[in-house]
């Protein structure tokens, strides 16, 4: 075989050139972020159709691929990196993490077993220990990095199942509020529970779980011969950012001997701030916590975390053995993450958290989160001043919900009007919001979480809301 | 608040500088890869201990962090990117994928729902369709990218459970060979099955599942009132690279109406070669297939794949709804990956497969895999010529196993001698091998899969094996 036929190793020159060409486009992209539309997916269907193609036999130049990516494919999207992205739960996209991944992909070490890369596994363990410190967990707590909150909720559900139920677990019942993230119910079903074993507990006027109703439902299920074993509380719902009363849930779970999981994918890192710490009081008493560094620490998509109050529960849950896996002493100060998680070979996630936190220290992260909390309050105050617009959910953290309610219109027509308003705001291209349905009412949300979002973007948001509202009402 | 207190956005100059400094280290690392030891973890425990630290309040310079990483932390590891890395199943670490991640992290788009980034979701869908084409799957097949093979096996197990069993599934039985990857049993337990429902089917002299025994065990379980529903065949075991008779398994599973999953994390991509296609005959008949692009396509760690013959099974398995998730029509040509997988927000994995395949076309990947198959045969021939060394498992793909068996020594002492031999070979630092236990015999493996491994490295391996054997036998 001619050795050039199978050469996939790039020459040093080619490597340099690739980085140079790619970064040239990246710099353009990042430096013009403010001037790009917050969303532009109009031609998405057509473009996606054109791009479908069979397995390529022949090469395409890197430049041509960059043209396709930066010329068409990337711009045609909801610009989730934009400072005006206030929809769903914003991710951030710290560039530091991009550099961290460049390093870890280039050196391609395996960190799932500490023996193969002790110092790199230690970096990932440090990150986990920092997170435990942030939520005020005890010494014996530990955890793992996942790809996001849904996977963390799945591992939490399986861990609670393995710790609190026997192998015949089909009568186990899971309780979560009617506001909780759909990944909670999805995790329950994937973990093996019948869908009807997931109880949707009603919420109060502030969209927080009703602990009195929860208590009654647990009691009813016990009488009915079921086994209540897991409560999933929200440390910031996706809909309105509502935080359940975690202290009350912890009291109840102590009494009922149930596992308490806090879904803090959106809100968990607000424990770094004084206000958040207060709001999330009791989170340190939960048996497990989902955090999303790609939300609250502003990382690019792809890094979630699960913390478990008693780290050994993770080892027990994932216990297995194999002849080609190095032995692990769970009491050792070193960590084989592959023994604590469903994954064996996978990427080195720790570096992309470690690098920005080490480079800045935690202070600016804390300050950023404080700023987001303040911005949500500013937005709320401003919205309350707009005629016919009502704040439906005040910000408990950095998310709020509102709707337009002009006189003489209700029900479906009012929902449609709010949908129209959302479309009108987004069409202006400065901010991007999303909607949700609360008690059958279509409602518009503002969620402030990107490190790029500052006061000026909230002002844009309010301006666009005011003008869109006026236009819509004038038309009527 | 002083706005500089919370500034996490890097200035353009700082971004340029970070890439420049990081790539300088990366170039050094990659250009000297051949001269680095294949493994160097001697001071790992000490180094890891020193690096443990609480959450940092204060910043550290990027240069200092690079010094720590490239000076100490990265070199102290098994060098899984080295051409002499022939242990476990080698990953590769194509630099193209590092650039792809640099791009996707920098632009931080969300690809889990096609509406938010239609063309990028299409890139990921293309990759899945290419994989389906590679294994010769029908039109209705589809799949998803995971973080690795273990996660793919877990999703496959849950999918088979949801498709083939009722909600009361605890009598479901899973069959796999005594050589299969431990992630198969782990997936079964995490998916909710009692550990004793995983049957370990004996293998023949070539470490392939005994289909006759499998058939008997299924029959026995049916008589015992159990529900056999899933067979997991190996498309290349980790121990010896053995490929089960997938055609025979497919016949049996057709007849028994059971789900057949092929674990092709190591071997699946050899379907790109003529020899591999022959060896893996029947893989296209399996209901689902695990592939690991970070193995057979030489990517950096972090990208696995699950393909399902009838893609709709993934949609049914993960069906859920939530008010803030855009609707999805499963018949549409567009794909919401979040509806087909346990994950919602996560990284854009498609680009890191798409970029190298588009840049080179598939040909050099095929040629590389052919070369690895040939290198394993070369190694086998050479080893057979060494006195007192016996090939225990001939390469069915690119992995083989051997042991030293001098006269007058057996049992534990012989196992210890082989362990000593492995240590002696690895100590030379040119190649890194791993061991396993086959029928209570400690055995040394050679697995050729890195795109960087060429004939010269196999020659080093054989030289080091010969010399280490001689030294060891002379000592006795």
Interface residues (C-beta under 8 A of the other chain):
Chain A: X1 X3 X5 X6 X7 X8 X9 X10 X12 X15 X16 X18 X19 X22 X23 X25 X26 X27 X29 X30 X31 X41 X44 X45 X47 X48 X49 X51 X52 X53 X54 X55 X56 X57 X58 X59 X60 X61 X62 X65 X69 X72 X73 X74 X76 X77 X78 X79 X80 X81 X88 X89 X91 X92 X93 X94 X95 X96 X97 X98 X99 X101 X102 X103 X104 X105 X106 X107 X108 X109 X110 X114 X115 X116 X117 X118 X119 X120 X121 X122 X123 X125 X126 X129 X130 X133 X134 X147 X148 X149 X150 X151 X154 X158 X161 X167 X168 X169 X170 X181 X182 X183 X185 X186 X187 X189 X190 X191 X192 X194 X195 X238 X239 X292 X294 X295 X298 X300 X301 X302 X304 X317 X318 X320 X321 X322 X323 X324 X325 X333 X334 X342 X343 X344 X345 X346 X347 X348 X352 X355 X356 X357 X358 X359 X360 X361 X362 X363 X364 X365 X367 X368 X370 X371 X374 X434 X435 X436 X437 X451 X452 X454
Chain B: X1 X3 X5 X6 X7 X8 X9 X10 X12 X15 X16 X18 X19 X22 X23 X25 X26 X27 X29 X30 X31 X41 X44 X45 X47 X48 X49 X51 X52 X53 X54 X55 X56 X57 X58 X59 X60 X61 X62 X65 X69 X72 X73 X74 X76 X77 X78 X79 X80 X81 X88 X89 X91 X92 X93 X94 X95 X96 X97 X98 X99 X101 X102 X103 X104 X105 X106 X107 X108 X109 X110 X114 X115 X116 X117 X118 X119 X120 X121 X122 X123 X125 X126 X129 X130 X133 X134 X147 X148 X149 X150 X151 X154 X158 X161 X167 X168 X169 X170 X181 X182 X183 X185 X186 X187 X189 X190 X191 X192 X194 X195 X238 X239 X292 X294 X295 X298 X300 X301 X302 X304 X317 X318 X320 X321 X322 X323 X324 X325 X333 X334 X342 X343 X344 X345 X346 X347 X348 X352 X355 X356 X357 X358 X359 X360 X361 X362 X363 X364 X365 X367 X368 X370 X371 X374 X434 X435 X436 X437 X451 X452 X454
